[in-house]
Amino acid sequence: MNDINQLEKEKLLQLLECNIEELDLLIRKSSEIPKESDNKYDILLKVLQQGFNIREAVLAGITIGEILGYEKAKLKMEEEIKEKLYIAFKNSQ
């Protein structure tokens, strides 16, 4: 969500009927949720406990999905690199 342009941000502000500070707070709170737990049930429970309305909950879901997807891709890339290094080391002996 950090890479949205100004036009998209203005549209979000109108859609959510909030100001920029409230939007930033919503994004920050949403970004913190997956850092507290990696269990999907716990994440969903935290979103529901925040008391978001449906529009805010959707935005929170998008933000959380973006973070979880990034973390999953990062771990997968790390594993692939480790595997390639292991194979290269094994073949050099």
A tleap script that builds the chain and sets N, CA, C and O, in Angstrom:
source leaprc.protein.ff14SB
mol = sequence {
  NMET ASN ASP ILE ASN GLN LEU GLU LYS GLU
  LYS LEU LEU GLN LEU LEU GLU CYS ASN ILE
  GLU GLU LEU ASP LEU LEU ILE ARG LYS SER
  SER GLU ILE PRO LYS GLU SER ASP ASN LYS
  TYR ASP ILE LEU LEU LYS VAL LEU GLN GLN
  GLY PHE ASN ILE ARG GLU ALA VAL LEU ALA
  GLY ILE THR ILE GLY GLU ILE LEU GLY TYR
  GLU LYS ALA LYS LEU LYS MET GLU GLU GLU
  ILE LYS GLU LYS LEU TYR ILE ALA PHE LYS
  ASN SER CGLN
}
set mol.1.N position { 0.817 -1.201 0.000 }
set mol.1.CA position { 0.000 0.000 0.000 }
set mol.1.C position { 0.856 1.258 0.000 }
set mol.1.O position { 0.344 2.362 -0.184 }
set mol.2.N position { 2.146 1.094 0.204 }
set mol.2.CA position { 3.012 2.264 0.241 }
set mol.2.C position { 3.251 2.869 -1.131 }
set mol.2.O position { 3.672 4.020 -1.244 }
set mol.3.N position { 2.980 2.087 -2.179 }
set mol.3.CA position { 3.284 2.563 -3.512 }
set mol.3.C position { 2.068 3.068 -4.279 }
set mol.3.O position { 2.107 3.144 -5.506 }
set mol.4.N position { 0.985 3.414 -3.579 }
set mol.4.CA position { -0.181 3.954 -4.286 }
set mol.4.C position { 0.060 5.423 -4.612 }
set mol.4.O position { 0.672 6.155 -3.835 }
set mol.5.N position { -0.427 5.834 -5.762 }
set mol.5.CA position { -0.219 7.224 -6.171 }
set mol.5.C position { -1.266 8.134 -5.532 }
set mol.5.O position { -2.193 7.662 -4.875 }
set mol.6.N position { -1.112 9.418 -5.729 }
set mol.6.CA position { -1.974 10.406 -5.075 }
set mol.6.C position { -3.424 10.274 -5.529 }
set mol.6.O position { -4.340 10.425 -4.720 }
set mol.7.N position { -3.644 9.993 -6.821 }
set mol.7.CA position { -5.011 9.848 -7.326 }
set mol.7.C position { -5.710 8.661 -6.661 }
set mol.7.O position { -6.867 8.763 -6.252 }
set mol.8.N position { -5.002 7.541 -6.557 }
set mol.8.CA position { -5.581 6.373 -5.896 }
set mol.8.C position { -5.877 6.669 -4.429 }
set mol.8.O position { -6.903 6.246 -3.897 }
set mol.9.N position { -4.974 7.397 -3.782 }
set mol.9.CA position { -5.176 7.739 -2.376 }
set mol.9.C position { -6.407 8.626 -2.209 }
set mol.9.O position { -7.182 8.447 -1.269 }
set mol.10.N position { -6.587 9.584 -3.121 }
set mol.10.CA position { -7.772 10.452 -3.061 }
set mol.10.C position { -9.056 9.644 -3.248 }
set mol.10.O position { -10.057 9.889 -2.574 }
set mol.11.N position { -9.018 8.683 -4.165 }
set mol.11.CA position { -10.194 7.832 -4.379 }
set mol.11.C position { -10.496 7.001 -3.131 }
set mol.11.O position { -11.656 6.833 -2.753 }
set mol.12.N position { -9.439 6.482 -2.496 }
set mol.12.CA position { -9.636 5.726 -1.249 }
set mol.12.C position { -10.232 6.594 -0.153 }
set mol.12.O position { -11.108 6.154 0.591 }
set mol.13.N position { -9.756 7.826 -0.058 }
set mol.13.CA position { -10.279 8.740 0.954 }
set mol.13.C position { -11.771 8.986 0.752 }
set mol.13.O position { -12.541 9.017 1.713 }
set mol.14.N position { -12.172 9.161 -0.509 }
set mol.14.CA position { -13.594 9.380 -0.801 }
set mol.14.C position { -14.403 8.111 -0.529 }
set mol.14.O position { -15.488 8.169 0.049 }
set mol.15.N position { -13.873 6.985 -0.945 }
set mol.15.CA position { -14.579 5.717 -0.767 }
set mol.15.C position { -14.777 5.379 0.710 }
set mol.15.O position { -15.853 4.943 1.119 }
set mol.16.N position { -13.736 5.582 1.494 }
set mol.16.CA position { -13.800 5.260 2.920 }
set mol.16.C position { -14.386 6.391 3.752 }
set mol.16.O position { -14.651 6.227 4.943 }
set mol.17.N position { -14.586 7.535 3.116 }
set mol.17.CA position { -15.118 8.715 3.800 }
set mol.17.C position { -14.289 9.056 5.036 }
set mol.17.O position { -14.811 9.207 6.140 }
set mol.18.N position { -12.977 9.173 4.812 }
set mol.18.CA position { -12.083 9.504 5.918 }
set mol.18.C position { -11.052 10.523 5.441 }
set mol.18.O position { -11.001 10.865 4.260 }
set mol.19.N position { -10.234 11.002 6.372 }
set mol.19.CA position { -9.177 11.922 5.988 }
set mol.19.C position { -7.850 11.165 5.885 }
set mol.19.O position { -7.789 9.968 6.167 }
set mol.20.N position { -6.809 11.856 5.489 }
set mol.20.CA position { -5.516 11.220 5.229 }
set mol.20.C position { -4.927 10.589 6.483 }
set mol.20.O position { -4.309 9.527 6.411 }
set mol.21.N position { -5.114 11.234 7.635 }
set mol.21.CA position { -4.579 10.691 8.882 }
set mol.21.C position { -5.261 9.376 9.246 }
set mol.21.O position { -4.609 8.427 9.683 }
set mol.22.N position { -6.580 9.332 9.063 }
set mol.22.CA position { -7.317 8.109 9.353 }
set mol.22.C position { -6.920 6.979 8.400 }
set mol.22.O position { -6.818 5.823 8.810 }
set mol.23.N position { -6.697 7.318 7.130 }
set mol.23.CA position { -6.266 6.312 6.161 }
set mol.23.C position { -4.880 5.780 6.517 }
set mol.23.O position { -4.645 4.572 6.478 }
set mol.24.N position { -3.970 6.679 6.862 }
set mol.24.CA position { -2.625 6.244 7.255 }
set mol.24.C position { -2.667 5.356 8.500 }
set mol.24.O position { -1.936 4.370 8.589 }
set mol.25.N position { -3.527 5.711 9.460 }
set mol.25.CA position { -3.683 4.908 10.670 }
set mol.25.C position { -4.234 3.526 10.328 }
set mol.25.O position { -3.763 2.520 10.858 }
set mol.26.N position { -5.225 3.475 9.447 }
set mol.26.CA position { -5.813 2.202 9.027 }
set mol.26.C position { -4.757 1.322 8.351 }
set mol.26.O position { -4.666 0.128 8.636 }
set mol.27.N position { -3.974 1.905 7.473 }
set mol.27.CA position { -2.931 1.138 6.776 }
set mol.27.C position { -1.875 0.670 7.759 }
set mol.27.O position { -1.415 -0.469 7.676 }
set mol.28.N position { -1.480 1.535 8.694 }
set mol.28.CA position { -0.474 1.157 9.691 }
set mol.28.C position { -0.981 0.032 10.587 }
set mol.28.O position { -0.256 -0.927 10.853 }
set mol.29.N position { -2.231 0.146 11.056 }
set mol.29.CA position { -2.804 -0.907 11.897 }
set mol.29.C position { -2.906 -2.223 11.129 }
set mol.29.O position { -2.636 -3.293 11.676 }
set mol.30.N position { -3.295 -2.134 9.866 }
set mol.30.CA position { -3.411 -3.336 9.036 }
set mol.30.C position { -2.053 -3.975 8.798 }
set mol.30.O position { -1.940 -5.199 8.733 }
set mol.31.N position { -1.034 -3.155 8.671 }
set mol.31.CA position { 0.314 -3.669 8.435 }
set mol.31.C position { 0.884 -4.354 9.663 }
set mol.31.O position { 1.716 -5.252 9.540 }
set mol.32.N position { 0.452 -3.946 10.833 }
set mol.32.CA position { 0.963 -4.524 12.073 }
set mol.32.C position { 0.332 -5.883 12.380 }
set mol.32.O position { 0.952 -6.708 13.052 }
set mol.33.N position { -0.871 -6.124 11.906 }
set mol.33.CA position { -1.594 -7.356 12.244 }
set mol.33.C position { -0.826 -8.613 11.850 }
set mol.33.O position { -0.674 -9.498 12.693 }
set mol.34.N position { -0.329 -8.747 10.609 }
set mol.34.CA position { 0.363 -9.998 10.275 }
set mol.34.C position { 1.720 -10.155 10.955 }
set mol.34.O position { 2.269 -11.257 10.975 }
set mol.35.N position { 2.267 -9.087 11.507 }
set mol.35.CA position { 3.548 -9.183 12.220 }
set mol.35.C position { 3.360 -9.820 13.587 }
set mol.35.O position { 4.295 -10.396 14.143 }
set mol.36.N position { 2.154 -9.718 14.128 }
set mol.36.CA position { 1.863 -10.271 15.452 }
set mol.36.C position { 1.633 -11.781 15.407 }
set mol.36.O position { 1.857 -12.477 16.398 }
set mol.37.N position { 1.189 -12.280 14.264 }
set mol.37.CA position { 0.877 -13.705 14.148 }
set mol.37.C position { 0.927 -14.103 12.678 }
set mol.37.O position { 0.611 -13.301 11.799 }
set mol.38.N position { 1.324 -15.345 12.417 }
set mol.38.CA position { 1.303 -15.821 11.040 }
set mol.38.C position { 0.174 -16.821 10.817 }
set mol.38.O position { 0.024 -17.360 9.720 }
set mol.39.N position { -0.606 -17.063 11.840 }
set mol.39.CA position { -1.750 -17.953 11.758 }
set mol.39.C position { -2.908 -17.185 11.110 }
set mol.39.O position { -3.301 -16.127 11.603 }
set mol.40.N position { -3.451 -17.707 10.017 }
set mol.40.CA position { -4.504 -16.995 9.287 }
set mol.40.C position { -5.757 -16.778 10.134 }
set mol.40.O position { -6.416 -15.745 10.009 }
set mol.41.N position { -6.086 -17.728 10.984 }
set mol.41.CA position { -7.245 -17.571 11.862 }
set mol.41.C position { -7.027 -16.386 12.810 }
set mol.41.O position { -7.921 -15.559 12.995 }
set mol.42.N position { -5.840 -16.313 13.404 }
set mol.42.CA position { -5.538 -15.205 14.321 }
set mol.42.C position { -5.578 -13.865 13.604 }
set mol.42.O position { -6.053 -12.870 14.150 }
set mol.43.N position { -5.071 -13.849 12.366 }
set mol.43.CA position { -5.079 -12.607 11.588 }
set mol.43.C position { -6.521 -12.173 11.322 }
set mol.43.O position { -6.863 -11.005 11.502 }
set mol.44.N position { -7.360 -13.109 10.896 }
set mol.44.CA position { -8.762 -12.793 10.645 }
set mol.44.C position { -9.451 -12.310 11.917 }
set mol.44.O position { -10.224 -11.353 11.885 }
set mol.45.N position { -9.172 -12.967 13.021 }
set mol.45.CA position { -9.748 -12.568 14.302 }
set mol.45.C position { -9.326 -11.145 14.674 }
set mol.45.O position { -10.144 -10.358 15.150 }
set mol.46.N position { -8.055 -10.818 14.458 }
set mol.46.CA position { -7.564 -9.466 14.763 }
set mol.46.C position { -8.266 -8.423 13.907 }
set mol.46.O position { -8.628 -7.355 14.402 }
set mol.47.N position { -8.463 -8.726 12.607 }
set mol.47.CA position { -9.166 -7.784 11.731 }
set mol.47.C position { -10.579 -7.556 12.244 }
set mol.47.O position { -11.044 -6.418 12.300 }
set mol.48.N position { -11.265 -8.633 12.619 }
set mol.48.CA position { -12.630 -8.501 13.125 }
set mol.48.C position { -12.671 -7.730 14.437 }
set mol.48.O position { -13.618 -6.985 14.688 }
set mol.49.N position { -11.653 -7.901 15.278 }
set mol.49.CA position { -11.613 -7.219 16.571 }
set mol.49.C position { -11.337 -5.724 16.429 }
set mol.49.O position { -11.620 -4.950 17.343 }
set mol.50.N position { -10.787 -5.318 15.290 }
set mol.50.CA position { -10.485 -3.898 15.096 }
set mol.50.C position { -11.758 -3.063 14.961 }
set mol.50.O position { -11.726 -1.847 15.155 }
set mol.51.N position { -12.870 -3.706 14.633 }
set mol.51.CA position { -14.125 -2.981 14.488 }
set mol.51.C position { -14.212 -2.215 13.174 }
set mol.51.O position { -14.947 -1.232 13.081 }
set mol.52.N position { -13.480 -2.647 12.167 }
set mol.52.CA position { -13.526 -1.999 10.865 }
set mol.52.C position { -14.909 -2.175 10.242 }
set mol.52.O position { -15.575 -3.188 10.458 }
set mol.53.N position { -15.333 -1.173 9.466 }
set mol.53.CA position { -16.525 -1.402 8.654 }
set mol.53.C position { -16.108 -2.229 7.449 }
set mol.53.O position { -14.924 -2.530 7.297 }
set mol.54.N position { -17.037 -2.602 6.598 }
set mol.54.CA position { -16.734 -3.539 5.522 }
set mol.54.C position { -15.688 -2.983 4.556 }
set mol.54.O position { -14.829 -3.730 4.090 }
set mol.55.N position { -15.744 -1.709 4.252 }
set mol.55.CA position { -14.766 -1.111 3.338 }
set mol.55.C position { -13.377 -1.109 3.956 }
set mol.55.O position { -12.389 -1.420 3.290 }
set mol.56.N position { -13.308 -0.758 5.229 }
set mol.56.CA position { -12.018 -0.762 5.920 }
set mol.56.C position { -11.466 -2.176 6.031 }
set mol.56.O position { -10.262 -2.392 5.892 }
set mol.57.N position { -12.352 -3.140 6.283 }
set mol.57.CA position { -11.914 -4.532 6.398 }
set mol.57.C position { -11.353 -5.049 5.074 }
set mol.57.O position { -10.381 -5.804 5.062 }
set mol.58.N position { -11.963 -4.644 3.964 }
set mol.58.CA position { -11.457 -5.044 2.654 }
set mol.58.C position { -10.076 -4.447 2.420 }
set mol.58.O position { -9.168 -5.138 1.957 }
set mol.59.N position { -9.914 -3.171 2.738 }
set mol.59.CA position { -8.609 -2.527 2.589 }
set mol.59.C position { -7.577 -3.197 3.497 }
set mol.59.O position { -6.435 -3.410 3.092 }
set mol.60.N position { -7.979 -3.526 4.717 }
set mol.60.CA position { -7.076 -4.232 5.634 }
set mol.60.C position { -6.692 -5.587 5.052 }
set mol.60.O position { -5.531 -5.989 5.128 }
set mol.61.N position { -7.660 -6.292 4.471 }
set mol.61.CA position { -7.381 -7.582 3.855 }
set mol.61.C position { -6.394 -7.476 2.703 }
set mol.61.O position { -5.509 -8.320 2.556 }
set mol.62.N position { -6.545 -6.440 1.888 }
set mol.62.CA position { -5.611 -6.230 0.775 }
set mol.62.C position { -4.217 -5.953 1.308 }
set mol.62.O position { -3.237 -6.516 0.819 }
set mol.63.N position { -4.126 -5.091 2.302 }
set mol.63.CA position { -2.827 -4.752 2.894 }
set mol.63.C position { -2.166 -5.982 3.507 }
set mol.63.O position { -0.978 -6.225 3.298 }
set mol.64.N position { -2.935 -6.749 4.259 }
set mol.64.CA position { -2.401 -7.960 4.899 }
set mol.64.C position { -1.983 -8.979 3.847 }
set mol.64.O position { -0.928 -9.601 3.969 }
set mol.65.N position { -2.805 -9.151 2.817 }
set mol.65.CA position { -2.461 -10.078 1.739 }
set mol.65.C position { -1.177 -9.693 1.030 }
set mol.65.O position { -0.371 -10.552 0.673 }
set mol.66.N position { -0.995 -8.405 0.831 }
set mol.66.CA position { 0.229 -7.908 0.204 }
set mol.66.C position { 1.447 -8.246 1.068 }
set mol.66.O position { 2.469 -8.697 0.552 }
set mol.67.N position { 1.340 -8.031 2.360 }
set mol.67.CA position { 2.447 -8.312 3.277 }
set mol.67.C position { 2.735 -9.805 3.341 }
set mol.67.O position { 3.891 -10.219 3.257 }
set mol.68.N position { 1.679 -10.625 3.493 }
set mol.68.CA position { 1.875 -12.070 3.573 }
set mol.68.C position { 2.440 -12.625 2.270 }
set mol.68.O position { 3.296 -13.510 2.292 }
set mol.69.N position { 1.971 -12.116 1.144 }
set mol.69.CA position { 2.486 -12.557 -0.147 }
set mol.69.C position { 3.951 -12.212 -0.315 }
set mol.69.O position { 4.728 -13.012 -0.837 }
set mol.70.N position { 4.333 -11.017 0.130 }
set mol.70.CA position { 5.729 -10.601 0.061 }
set mol.70.C position { 6.594 -11.505 0.929 }
set mol.70.O position { 7.654 -11.956 0.496 }
set mol.71.N position { 6.151 -11.767 2.140 }
set mol.71.CA position { 6.929 -12.609 3.055 }
set mol.71.C position { 7.070 -14.031 2.517 }
set mol.71.O position { 8.139 -14.633 2.615 }
set mol.72.N position { 5.991 -14.562 1.950 }
set mol.72.CA position { 6.034 -15.915 1.396 }
set mol.72.C position { 6.997 -15.976 0.214 }
set mol.72.O position { 7.779 -16.919 0.095 }
set mol.73.N position { 6.940 -14.976 -0.655 }
set mol.73.CA position { 7.847 -14.937 -1.812 }
set mol.73.C position { 9.292 -14.796 -1.356 }
set mol.73.O position { 10.192 -15.407 -1.933 }
set mol.74.N position { 9.514 -13.993 -0.325 }
set mol.74.CA position { 10.868 -13.804 0.197 }
set mol.74.C position { 11.436 -15.124 0.729 }
set mol.74.O position { 12.582 -15.471 0.444 }
set mol.75.N position { 10.637 -15.847 1.493 }
set mol.75.CA position { 11.081 -17.131 2.026 }
set mol.75.C position { 11.346 -18.145 0.912 }
set mol.75.O position { 12.311 -18.907 0.971 }
set mol.76.N position { 10.481 -18.145 -0.100 }
set mol.76.CA position { 10.664 -19.070 -1.216 }
set mol.76.C position { 11.960 -18.761 -1.965 }
set mol.76.O position { 12.705 -19.672 -2.327 }
set mol.77.N position { 12.223 -17.483 -2.196 }
set mol.77.CA position { 13.460 -17.095 -2.888 }
set mol.77.C position { 14.680 -17.467 -2.061 }
set mol.77.O position { 15.680 -17.929 -2.612 }
set mol.78.N position { 14.615 -17.273 -0.758 }
set mol.78.CA position { 15.734 -17.638 0.111 }
set mol.78.C position { 16.007 -19.133 0.035 }
set mol.78.O position { 17.163 -19.550 -0.033 }
set mol.79.N position { 14.953 -19.944 0.046 }
set mol.79.CA position { 15.114 -21.397 -0.038 }
set mol.79.C position { 15.706 -21.802 -1.391 }
set mol.79.O position { 16.555 -22.690 -1.455 }
set mol.80.N position { 15.261 -21.158 -2.462 }
set mol.80.CA position { 15.796 -21.464 -3.790 }
set mol.80.C position { 17.281 -21.117 -3.879 }
set mol.80.O position { 18.067 -21.864 -4.463 }
set mol.81.N position { 17.652 -19.993 -3.304 }
set mol.81.CA position { 19.063 -19.585 -3.312 }
set mol.81.C position { 19.899 -20.569 -2.506 }
set mol.81.O position { 20.980 -20.968 -2.940 }
set mol.82.N position { 19.402 -20.966 -1.327 }
set mol.82.CA position { 20.126 -21.938 -0.505 }
set mol.82.C position { 20.309 -23.250 -1.249 }
set mol.82.O position { 21.381 -23.854 -1.206 }
set mol.83.N position { 19.259 -23.688 -1.930 }
set mol.83.CA position { 19.324 -24.943 -2.681 }
set mol.83.C position { 20.341 -24.849 -3.817 }
set mol.83.O position { 21.114 -25.783 -4.032 }
set mol.84.N position { 20.348 -23.742 -4.539 }
set mol.84.CA position { 21.297 -23.560 -5.638 }
set mol.84.C position { 22.731 -23.501 -5.121 }
set mol.84.O position { 23.640 -24.063 -5.731 }
set mol.85.N position { 22.926 -22.827 -4.009 }
set mol.85.CA position { 24.264 -22.766 -3.417 }
set mol.85.C position { 24.721 -24.148 -2.962 }
set mol.85.O position { 25.883 -24.513 -3.146 }
set mol.86.N position { 23.808 -24.917 -2.370 }
set mol.86.CA position { 24.140 -26.265 -1.931 }
set mol.86.C position { 24.523 -27.139 -3.121 }
set mol.86.O position { 25.512 -27.870 -3.067 }
set mol.87.N position { 23.746 -27.061 -4.189 }
set mol.87.CA position { 24.036 -27.853 -5.384 }
set mol.87.C position { 25.369 -27.428 -5.993 }
set mol.87.O position { 26.163 -28.278 -6.397 }
set mol.88.N position { 25.619 -26.134 -6.061 }
set mol.88.CA position { 26.877 -25.645 -6.621 }
set mol.88.C position { 28.056 -26.099 -5.764 }
set mol.88.O position { 29.090 -26.496 -6.302 }
set mol.89.N position { 27.919 -26.048 -4.461 }
set mol.89.CA position { 28.989 -26.485 -3.559 }
set mol.89.C position { 29.214 -27.989 -3.693 }
set mol.89.O position { 30.352 -28.455 -3.734 }
set mol.90.N position { 28.115 -28.739 -3.760 }
set mol.90.CA position { 28.198 -30.199 -3.886 }
set mol.90.C position { 28.862 -30.588 -5.206 }
set mol.90.O position { 29.655 -31.529 -5.237 }
set mol.91.N position { 28.554 -29.885 -6.290 }
set mol.91.CA position { 29.132 -30.192 -7.596 }
set mol.91.C position { 30.592 -29.772 -7.701 }
set mol.91.O position { 31.328 -30.312 -8.526 }
set mol.92.N position { 31.019 -28.828 -6.888 }
set mol.92.CA position { 32.407 -28.372 -6.966 }
set mol.92.C position { 33.372 -29.311 -6.239 }
set mol.92.O position { 34.586 -29.206 -6.412 }
set mol.93.N position { 32.851 -30.207 -5.446 }
set mol.93.CA position { 33.722 -31.119 -4.707 }
set mol.93.C position { 34.059 -32.347 -5.467 }
set mol.93.O position { 34.786 -33.204 -4.964 }
savepdb mol mol.pdb
quit
